[in-house]
Amino acid sequence: MGYHNILSRCDRAIVAYIIQQGAGTSADTFPLKRSLPKTVPCTIVECRRAIPQIPYSGNYTVLSMIKVRHGGIYDTDGANVADQPRADSDLRTSAVFDLFFWGNGQDGEDLGNRITLAANDPDFTCTSCTIDDDGVEQGFERIGAGWCDLLHLKLECAPLTIL
């Protein structure tokens, strides 16, 4: 994969970490660049910006967002009770987001290492992953009748192996 395709690599690395930890499957956890439909409930990883740490160093600060999408309206056939969609959404969101509040409480190196290992990409390294200043958000989807919970991350990455 190309050297400057760091955002796609980060998307796939975070997806691999979520699936490896059991908070999603390949059927419901996707990188943003997925051509097939993303049916709710699902988790989407969107790495949206890579800022060079030092020009020409190959090291980037990557801003990422994890979206947990869930249907917000109960089934019209009466199969769900009124609060069931919220309970299902809370359960899924907690399972995913809790994976990123992990570590030694001092920095994001341990989490970065876990993401690197899950990526299984010999030309990708994540040295740190922390919660970005934007933190956590929730709201309604712009289209449809669903909810979207967001977790903003900041990763320190390189599209190469750091020894």
Residue frames as a rotation matrix with the C-alpha (Angstrom) as fourth column:
MET 1
0.589 0.808 0.000 0.00
0.808 -0.589 0.000 0.00
0.000 0.000 -1.000 0.00
GLY 2
0.247 -0.490 0.836 1.28
0.427 -0.720 -0.548 3.51
0.870 0.492 0.031 -0.79
TYR 3
-0.612 -0.661 -0.434 3.36
0.697 -0.191 -0.692 5.41
0.374 -0.726 0.578 1.69
HIS 4
-0.965 0.188 0.182 1.02
-0.234 -0.933 -0.273 8.39
0.118 -0.307 0.944 1.89
ASN 5
-0.147 0.947 -0.286 -2.13
-0.169 0.261 0.950 6.34
0.975 0.188 0.121 2.33
ILE 6
-0.930 -0.366 -0.041 -1.84
-0.009 0.134 -0.991 6.77
0.368 -0.921 -0.128 6.11
LEU 7
-0.472 0.813 0.341 -5.53
-0.870 -0.367 -0.330 7.58
-0.144 -0.453 0.880 6.66
SER 8
0.403 0.608 -0.684 -6.75
-0.709 0.680 0.187 4.37
0.579 0.410 0.705 5.01
ARG 9
-0.330 -0.615 -0.716 -4.15
0.080 0.738 -0.670 2.38
0.941 -0.278 -0.194 6.95
CYS 10
-0.941 0.001 0.338 -5.30
-0.325 -0.274 -0.905 3.92
0.092 -0.962 0.258 10.23
ASP 11
0.008 0.999 -0.033 -8.96
-0.990 0.012 0.139 3.22
0.140 0.031 0.990 9.40
ARG 12
0.413 0.151 -0.898 -8.16
-0.351 0.936 -0.004 -0.44
0.840 0.317 0.440 8.82
ALA 13
-0.636 -0.712 -0.298 -5.90
0.059 0.340 -0.938 -0.72
0.770 -0.614 -0.174 11.88
ILE 14
-0.746 0.420 0.517 -8.57
-0.660 -0.365 -0.656 0.63
-0.087 -0.831 0.550 14.23
VAL 15
0.330 0.867 -0.374 -11.22
-0.894 0.415 0.172 -1.61
0.304 0.278 0.911 12.64
ALA 16
0.044 -0.400 -0.915 -8.92
-0.077 0.912 -0.402 -4.62
0.996 0.088 0.009 13.14
TYR 17
-0.903 -0.399 0.158 -8.41
-0.150 -0.053 -0.987 -3.66
0.402 -0.915 -0.012 16.80
ILE 18
-0.317 0.870 0.376 -12.17
-0.941 -0.241 -0.236 -3.33
-0.115 -0.429 0.896 17.45
ILE 19
0.521 0.511 -0.684 -12.87
-0.648 0.758 0.072 -6.71
0.555 0.406 0.726 15.82
GLN 20
-0.275 -0.731 -0.625 -9.91
-0.022 0.654 -0.756 -8.41
0.961 -0.194 -0.196 17.53
GLN 21
-0.941 -0.106 0.322 -11.18
-0.299 -0.184 -0.936 -7.23
0.159 -0.977 0.142 20.93
GLY 22
-0.743 0.661 -0.102 -14.67
0.667 0.745 -0.033 -8.64
0.055 -0.092 -0.994 20.25
ALA 23
-0.438 0.597 -0.672 -16.59
0.149 -0.690 -0.709 -5.35
-0.887 -0.410 0.213 20.07
GLY 24
0.286 0.531 -0.798 -17.53
-0.793 -0.337 -0.508 -5.87
-0.539 0.778 0.324 16.43
THR 25
0.169 -0.203 0.965 -17.33
0.411 0.904 0.118 -8.26
-0.896 0.377 0.236 13.51
SER 26
-0.867 -0.499 0.016 -16.35
0.190 -0.300 0.935 -7.91
-0.461 0.813 0.355 9.87
ALA 27
-0.405 0.807 0.430 -20.09
0.857 0.172 0.485 -7.86
0.317 0.565 -0.761 9.12
ASP 28
0.656 0.755 -0.005 -20.77
0.694 -0.600 0.397 -4.72
0.297 -0.264 -0.918 11.21
THR 29
0.554 -0.565 -0.612 -17.47
0.179 -0.637 0.750 -2.84
-0.813 -0.525 -0.251 11.71
PHE 30
0.604 -0.158 0.781 -16.06
0.797 0.103 -0.596 -0.99
0.014 0.982 0.188 8.72
PRO 31
-0.607 -0.701 -0.375 -13.45
0.581 -0.713 0.392 1.49
-0.542 0.020 0.840 7.56
LEU 32
-0.047 0.607 -0.793 -15.00
-0.245 -0.777 -0.580 4.60
-0.968 0.167 0.186 5.99
LYS 33
-0.296 -0.151 -0.943 -13.86
-0.942 -0.115 0.314 3.53
-0.155 0.982 -0.108 2.50
ARG 34
-0.736 0.200 0.647 -16.18
0.148 0.980 -0.134 0.54
-0.661 -0.003 -0.751 2.20
SER 35
-0.915 0.302 -0.268 -18.19
-0.365 -0.336 0.868 0.29
0.173 0.892 0.417 -0.98
LEU 36
-0.529 0.748 -0.402 -20.98
0.515 0.659 0.548 -1.93
0.674 0.082 -0.734 0.31
PRO 37
0.304 0.739 0.601 -23.94
-0.149 -0.586 0.796 -0.66
0.941 -0.332 -0.069 2.37
LYS 38
-0.861 -0.508 -0.030 -23.37
0.006 0.049 -0.999 0.04
0.509 -0.860 -0.040 6.05
THR 39
0.094 0.987 -0.132 -26.58
0.069 0.125 0.990 -1.26
0.993 -0.102 -0.057 7.60
VAL 40
-0.365 -0.159 0.917 -27.30
-0.827 -0.398 -0.398 -0.27
0.428 -0.904 0.013 11.21
PRO 41
0.896 -0.436 -0.083 -26.32
-0.206 -0.573 0.793 -1.18
-0.393 -0.694 -0.604 13.80
CYS 42
0.634 -0.751 0.184 -22.73
0.656 0.396 -0.642 -0.71
0.410 0.528 0.744 12.75
THR 43
0.545 -0.597 -0.589 -19.42
0.240 -0.561 0.792 0.90
-0.803 -0.573 -0.162 13.65
ILE 44
0.777 -0.298 0.554 -17.56
0.521 -0.188 -0.832 3.07
0.352 0.936 0.009 11.14
VAL 45
0.243 -0.788 -0.566 -13.99
0.629 -0.317 0.710 4.31
-0.739 -0.529 0.419 11.55
GLU 46
0.804 0.054 0.592 -13.18
0.509 -0.575 -0.640 7.58
0.306 0.816 -0.490 9.80
CYS 47
-0.016 -0.857 -0.516 -9.63
0.736 -0.359 0.574 8.86
-0.677 -0.370 0.636 9.91
ARG 48
0.736 0.601 0.312 -10.09
0.654 -0.514 -0.554 12.30
-0.173 0.612 -0.772 8.43
ARG 49
0.862 -0.465 0.201 -6.83
-0.358 -0.840 -0.409 14.21
0.359 0.281 -0.890 8.76
ALA 50
0.584 -0.777 -0.237 -3.10
0.810 0.539 0.231 13.45
-0.052 -0.327 0.944 8.97
ILE 51
0.947 -0.287 0.145 -0.84
-0.287 -0.958 -0.026 16.28
0.147 -0.017 -0.989 10.11
PRO 52
0.333 -0.894 -0.299 2.93
0.366 0.415 -0.833 15.84
0.869 0.168 0.465 9.65
GLN 53
0.799 -0.113 -0.591 4.65
0.578 -0.128 0.806 16.02
-0.167 -0.985 -0.037 13.05
ILE 54
0.028 -0.825 -0.564 7.90
-0.132 -0.562 0.816 17.18
-0.991 0.052 -0.125 11.50
PRO 55
0.660 0.257 -0.706 8.10
-0.697 -0.143 -0.703 17.85
-0.282 0.956 0.085 7.74
TYR 56
0.291 -0.477 -0.829 9.46
-0.722 0.459 -0.517 14.88
0.628 0.750 -0.210 5.78
SER 57
-0.488 -0.500 0.715 9.75
-0.861 0.408 -0.302 12.71
-0.141 -0.764 -0.630 8.90
GLY 58
-0.574 0.369 -0.731 7.02
-0.179 0.814 0.552 10.26
0.799 0.448 -0.402 7.90
ASN 59
-0.768 0.321 -0.554 5.39
0.639 0.328 -0.696 10.71
-0.042 -0.889 -0.457 11.32
TYR 60
-0.531 0.687 0.495 1.81
-0.038 -0.603 0.797 11.96
0.846 0.405 0.346 11.47
THR 61
-0.840 0.536 0.081 -0.76
-0.120 -0.037 -0.992 13.01
-0.529 -0.843 0.096 14.01
VAL 62
-0.798 0.601 -0.045 -3.96
0.174 0.301 0.938 11.41
0.577 0.740 -0.345 12.73
LEU 63
-0.682 0.685 0.257 -7.37
-0.642 -0.392 -0.659 12.69
-0.350 -0.614 0.707 13.77
SER 64
-0.861 0.347 -0.371 -9.92
0.091 0.824 0.559 9.90
0.500 0.448 -0.741 13.78
MET 65
-0.395 0.813 0.427 -13.56
-0.913 -0.296 -0.280 9.45
-0.101 -0.501 0.860 14.61
ILE 66
-0.972 0.222 -0.083 -15.37
0.216 0.974 0.069 6.25
0.096 0.049 -0.994 15.52
LYS 67
-0.462 0.886 0.034 -19.07
-0.864 -0.458 0.209 6.34
0.201 0.067 0.977 14.70
VAL 68
-0.931 0.335 0.147 -21.43
0.272 0.902 -0.335 3.86
-0.245 -0.272 -0.930 16.32
ARG 69
-0.654 0.730 -0.197 -24.67
-0.700 -0.485 0.524 3.99
0.287 0.481 0.828 14.37
HIS 70
-0.904 0.426 0.030 -27.88
0.361 0.799 -0.481 2.46
-0.228 -0.424 -0.876 15.66
GLY 71
-0.412 0.852 0.322 -31.57
0.401 -0.147 0.904 2.50
0.818 0.502 -0.281 14.74
GLY 72
-0.984 -0.022 0.177 -33.51
-0.130 -0.590 -0.797 4.88
0.122 -0.807 0.578 16.95
ILE 73
-0.181 0.983 0.043 -37.07
-0.976 -0.185 0.112 3.75
0.118 -0.022 0.993 16.31
TYR 74
-0.532 0.033 0.846 -38.55
-0.366 0.892 -0.265 0.54
-0.764 -0.451 -0.462 17.64
ASP 75
-0.983 0.142 0.118 -40.04
0.178 0.558 0.811 -1.99
0.049 0.818 -0.574 15.26
THR 76
-0.564 0.825 0.018 -43.55
-0.809 -0.557 0.187 -1.13
0.164 0.091 0.982 14.15
ASP 77
-0.075 0.548 -0.833 -44.61
-0.208 0.808 0.551 -4.77
0.975 0.215 0.053 14.52
GLY 78
0.670 0.390 0.631 -44.26
-0.630 -0.150 0.762 -4.42
0.392 -0.909 0.145 18.28
ALA 79
0.584 -0.492 -0.645 -41.25
0.392 0.867 -0.306 -6.73
0.711 -0.074 0.700 18.59
ASN 80
-0.552 -0.831 -0.072 -39.36
0.526 -0.280 -0.803 -4.18
0.647 -0.481 0.592 20.68
VAL 81
0.402 0.554 -0.729 -40.31
0.897 -0.398 0.192 -2.33
-0.184 -0.731 -0.657 23.80
ALA 82
0.950 0.137 0.280 -39.97
0.228 -0.918 -0.325 1.44
0.213 0.372 -0.903 23.59
ASP 83
0.696 -0.711 0.096 -36.59
-0.631 -0.542 0.555 1.65
-0.343 -0.447 -0.826 25.39
GLN 84
0.679 -0.423 0.600 -34.98
0.365 0.904 0.224 -1.38
-0.637 0.067 0.768 23.72
PRO 85
0.703 -0.467 0.536 -33.28
0.516 -0.183 -0.837 0.55
0.489 0.865 0.113 20.87
ARG 86
0.600 -0.484 0.638 -31.64
-0.620 -0.785 -0.012 2.87
0.506 -0.388 -0.770 23.40
ALA 87
0.648 -0.342 0.680 -30.48
-0.470 0.524 0.711 -0.05
-0.600 -0.780 0.179 25.53
ASP 88
0.731 -0.373 0.572 -29.05
0.616 0.720 -0.319 -1.84
-0.293 0.586 0.756 22.47
SER 89
0.677 -0.463 0.572 -27.31
0.157 -0.668 -0.727 1.35
0.719 0.583 -0.380 21.35
ASP 90
0.630 -0.429 0.647 -25.82
-0.768 -0.465 0.440 1.96
0.112 -0.775 -0.622 24.81
LEU 91
0.718 -0.333 0.611 -24.53
-0.034 0.860 0.509 -1.62
-0.695 -0.386 0.606 24.99
ARG 92
0.661 -0.460 0.593 -22.82
0.746 0.315 -0.587 -1.49
0.083 0.830 0.551 21.59
THR 93
0.659 -0.399 0.638 -21.41
-0.143 -0.899 -0.415 2.01
0.739 0.182 -0.649 22.13
SER 94
0.696 -0.391 0.602 -19.95
-0.677 -0.076 0.732 1.05
-0.241 -0.917 -0.317 25.51
ALA 95
0.729 -0.416 0.543 -18.35
0.364 0.908 0.207 -2.10
-0.579 0.047 0.814 24.10
VAL 96
0.542 -0.524 0.657 -16.59
0.703 -0.145 -0.696 -0.11
0.460 0.839 0.290 21.36
PHE 97
0.592 -0.292 0.751 -15.69
-0.265 -0.951 -0.160 3.07
0.761 -0.105 -0.641 23.23
ASP 98
0.896 -0.229 0.381 -14.41
-0.349 0.168 0.922 1.28
-0.275 -0.959 0.070 26.34
LEU 99
0.694 -0.664 0.278 -11.64
0.718 0.665 -0.206 -0.25
-0.048 0.343 0.938 24.20
PHE 100
0.175 -0.619 0.766 -10.08
0.510 -0.608 -0.608 3.20
0.842 0.497 0.209 23.85
PHE 101
0.518 -0.047 0.854 -10.15
-0.690 -0.613 0.384 4.12
0.506 -0.788 -0.350 27.53
TRP 102
0.950 -0.272 -0.151 -7.47
0.308 0.894 0.326 1.52
0.047 -0.356 0.933 28.20
GLY 103
0.314 -0.924 0.219 -3.89
0.167 -0.174 -0.971 1.84
0.935 0.341 0.099 29.27
ASN 104
-0.285 -0.589 -0.756 -1.64
0.854 0.202 -0.479 2.96
0.435 -0.782 0.446 32.04
GLY 105
0.629 0.636 -0.447 -3.46
0.769 -0.595 0.235 6.25
-0.116 -0.491 -0.863 32.66
GLN 106
0.075 -0.706 -0.704 -0.40
0.307 -0.655 0.690 8.26
-0.949 -0.268 0.168 31.67
ASP 107
-0.448 -0.265 -0.854 -0.19
-0.708 -0.478 0.520 8.13
-0.546 0.837 0.026 27.87
GLY 108
0.601 0.787 -0.135 -1.48
-0.670 0.405 -0.622 6.23
-0.435 0.464 0.771 24.85
GLU 109
-0.321 -0.834 -0.449 1.58
-0.947 0.283 0.152 4.11
0.001 0.474 -0.880 24.10
ASP 110
-0.721 0.080 0.689 0.06
-0.158 0.948 -0.275 0.82
-0.675 -0.307 -0.671 25.27
LEU 111
0.350 0.928 0.127 -3.06
0.050 0.117 -0.992 1.40
-0.935 0.354 -0.006 23.18
GLY 112
0.422 -0.289 -0.859 -0.95
-0.869 -0.400 -0.292 2.43
-0.260 0.869 -0.420 20.17
ASN 113
-0.688 -0.722 0.066 0.98
-0.694 0.682 0.231 -0.82
-0.212 0.113 -0.971 20.45
ARG 114
-0.386 0.635 0.669 -2.25
0.132 0.756 -0.642 -2.85
-0.913 -0.159 -0.375 20.59
ILE 115
0.649 0.621 -0.439 -3.52
-0.295 -0.325 -0.898 -1.09
-0.701 0.713 -0.028 17.45
THR 116
-0.028 -0.762 -0.646 -0.21
-0.993 -0.055 0.108 -1.73
-0.118 0.645 -0.755 15.67
LEU 117
-0.825 -0.305 0.475 -0.37
-0.329 0.944 0.033 -5.44
-0.458 -0.129 -0.879 16.51
ALA 118
0.013 0.921 0.390 -4.02
0.177 0.382 -0.907 -5.76
-0.984 0.081 -0.159 15.46
ALA 119
0.426 0.137 -0.894 -3.28
-0.717 -0.551 -0.426 -4.06
-0.551 0.823 -0.137 12.12
ASN 120
0.337 -0.388 0.858 -0.94
0.328 0.903 0.279 -6.89
-0.883 0.187 0.431 11.12
ASP 121
0.962 -0.093 0.256 0.64
0.199 -0.403 -0.893 -4.51
0.186 0.911 -0.369 8.58
PRO 122
0.319 -0.917 -0.239 4.44
0.929 0.253 0.270 -4.66
-0.187 -0.308 0.933 8.50
ASP 123
-0.588 -0.536 0.606 4.54
0.684 -0.729 0.018 -1.11
0.432 0.425 0.795 7.14
PHE 124
0.238 0.681 0.693 2.35
-0.053 -0.703 0.709 0.60
0.970 -0.206 -0.131 9.75
THR 125
-0.561 -0.384 -0.734 3.13
0.722 0.208 -0.660 1.74
0.406 -0.900 0.161 13.28
CYS 126
0.473 0.641 0.604 0.91
0.031 -0.698 0.716 3.52
0.880 -0.320 -0.350 15.80
THR 127
-0.544 -0.803 -0.244 3.00
0.332 0.062 -0.941 4.80
0.771 -0.593 0.233 18.69
SER 128
-0.934 0.277 -0.224 0.15
0.128 -0.327 -0.936 6.39
-0.332 -0.904 0.270 20.64
CYS 129
-0.419 0.874 0.245 -3.65
0.367 -0.083 0.927 6.64
0.831 0.478 -0.286 20.71
THR 130
-0.882 0.162 -0.443 -5.48
0.370 -0.345 -0.863 9.07
-0.292 -0.925 0.244 23.00
ILE 131
0.203 0.976 0.084 -8.93
0.947 -0.174 -0.269 10.63
-0.248 0.134 -0.960 23.23
ASP 132
-0.515 -0.354 0.781 -8.91
0.650 -0.755 0.087 13.88
0.559 0.552 0.619 21.24
ASP 133
-0.987 0.076 -0.144 -10.04
0.034 -0.768 -0.640 17.20
-0.159 -0.636 0.755 22.73
ASP 134
-0.487 0.861 -0.147 -13.45
-0.710 -0.292 0.641 16.78
0.509 0.416 0.754 21.03
GLY 135
-0.709 0.107 0.697 -14.05
-0.573 0.489 -0.658 13.73
-0.411 -0.866 -0.285 23.25
VAL 136
-0.795 0.537 0.282 -17.40
0.571 0.819 0.051 11.98
-0.204 0.202 -0.958 22.89
GLU 137
-0.721 0.636 -0.274 -20.58
-0.668 -0.744 0.033 13.16
-0.183 0.207 0.961 21.18
GLN 138
-0.670 0.579 0.465 -24.02
0.590 0.795 -0.140 11.81
-0.450 0.180 -0.874 20.42
GLY 139
-0.500 0.567 -0.654 -26.88
-0.592 -0.776 -0.220 12.85
-0.632 0.277 0.724 18.19
PHE 140
0.492 0.738 0.461 -29.29
0.010 0.525 -0.851 11.87
-0.871 0.423 0.251 15.47
GLU 141
-0.441 -0.545 0.713 -28.18
0.713 0.271 0.647 10.78
-0.546 0.794 0.269 12.02
ARG 142
-0.704 0.142 -0.696 -28.69
-0.376 -0.906 0.195 13.45
-0.603 0.399 0.691 9.37
ILE 143
-0.319 0.594 -0.738 -30.55
-0.816 0.224 0.532 10.95
0.482 0.773 0.414 7.21
GLY 144
-0.259 0.298 -0.919 -32.88
0.183 0.949 0.256 8.33
0.948 -0.102 -0.301 8.63
ALA 145
0.606 0.564 0.561 -34.21
-0.508 -0.269 0.819 7.70
0.612 -0.781 0.123 12.10
GLY 146
0.567 -0.478 -0.671 -31.08
0.607 0.793 -0.052 6.61
0.557 -0.377 0.740 13.90
TRP 147
0.938 -0.340 -0.067 -28.56
-0.153 -0.579 0.801 7.63
-0.312 -0.741 -0.595 16.49
CYS 148
0.518 -0.856 -0.007 -24.88
0.317 0.199 -0.928 8.20
0.795 0.478 0.374 16.08
ASP 149
0.919 -0.362 -0.155 -22.39
0.069 -0.239 0.968 8.15
-0.388 -0.901 -0.195 18.95
LEU 150
0.702 -0.695 0.153 -18.94
0.021 -0.195 -0.981 9.56
0.712 0.692 -0.122 18.17
LEU 151
0.742 -0.622 -0.250 -15.56
0.362 0.057 0.930 9.06
-0.564 -0.781 0.267 19.80
HIS 152
0.882 -0.471 0.023 -12.76
-0.286 -0.572 -0.769 11.36
0.375 0.671 -0.639 18.64
LEU 153
0.730 -0.684 -0.003 -9.22
0.529 0.562 0.636 9.98
-0.433 -0.466 0.772 18.74
LYS 154
0.698 -0.661 -0.274 -5.73
-0.715 -0.621 -0.321 11.32
0.042 0.420 -0.906 18.15
LEU 155
0.858 -0.430 0.282 -3.14
0.388 0.901 0.192 8.82
-0.337 -0.055 0.940 16.96
GLU 156
0.277 -0.863 -0.422 0.59
-0.794 -0.453 0.406 9.20
-0.542 0.223 -0.811 16.40
CYS 157
0.717 0.141 0.682 1.36
0.179 0.909 -0.376 7.03
-0.673 0.392 0.627 13.36
ALA 158
-0.203 -0.754 -0.625 3.88
-0.747 -0.293 0.596 6.29
-0.633 0.588 -0.504 10.67
PRO 159
0.828 0.499 -0.257 3.38
-0.538 0.573 -0.618 4.37
-0.161 0.650 0.743 7.43
LEU 160
0.141 -0.826 -0.546 6.48
-0.424 0.447 -0.787 2.33
0.894 0.342 -0.288 8.19
THR 161
0.696 0.028 -0.717 7.89
0.522 0.666 0.532 0.10
0.493 -0.745 0.449 10.87
ILE 162
0.438 -0.548 0.713 9.60
-0.672 -0.726 -0.145 1.93
0.597 -0.416 -0.686 13.70
LEU 163
0.233 -0.443 -0.866 12.30
0.381 0.861 -0.338 -0.13
0.895 -0.251 0.369 15.38
